[in-house]
Amino acid sequence: MENLYSVITDYRQPLAIAVLVILLLLESTNPFIDFFHKRFRLRFIHDIRNLTLGIINIFAVIVLFVSLWIIAIEWTDRHNFGLLNVSSLPAYIHFTGAILLLDFWTYWWHRFNHYLPFLWIFHKVHHSDPQMDVTTANRFHLGEIILSSLLRLPVFLITGITLGELVLYEMTMFANTQIHHANIGFPEKYDRILRVFFTTPAMHKVHHSRVTSEMNSNYTSLLSIWDRAFRSFRLQGHLRTIQYGLDETDRPEQLTVKGLFIIPFVRAKK
């Protein structure tokens, strides 16, 4: 497992960058919605702003939490602690259980971010983007990242996942997150097949709608089974007419890096 962890870690960042570059090129040559229409400077500012938030969040996680996560996971392994370590499981069952448990947690964390006011004040930074594209997958407030990273510690202890399982899940989930945020669309027949198993662009475009009933749906990040199981699955037949963003965060000064950081601490104007 240590060898697997080492291999996955070596390829994690190059893969993430490769997926980002490919999706940026696809968005530029054939955008699902032409938000900027040859206004390259505005597109550049938009994307750099979102990527800046992502870079800040990555450094915060590396500095504050990665060592703690590794300590927690190694402790469960040494003491056979956690749901997946109650009995000796074949590696493929352990792996499958780890992916399901991690994705189950991710689904409910996302859903709570919409329903609990304290969490929503941070999560709405992600939903404030009126031109959703692949870089929106990086547009999270540092406060949300810190809270989710802290809460992952008990999740790792309860589940008993391995480091390799965590890194592989993170790689797969983040790659899929970039894809379903991207300003692209799959042909309906392919999206229909893929969304039986995974979150697709058609699903997640609905989730970023300004319409509350649509925004409060399709919470899954990787596996679509959770939305179906917990009745939060929703489709919309006119994806090109969806309006992204939030009415309360439309002022230009709110859409700067500084403005996004202070959104949770400023009372919304009515």
Beta strands, then each sheet from edge to edge (+ up, - down):
end
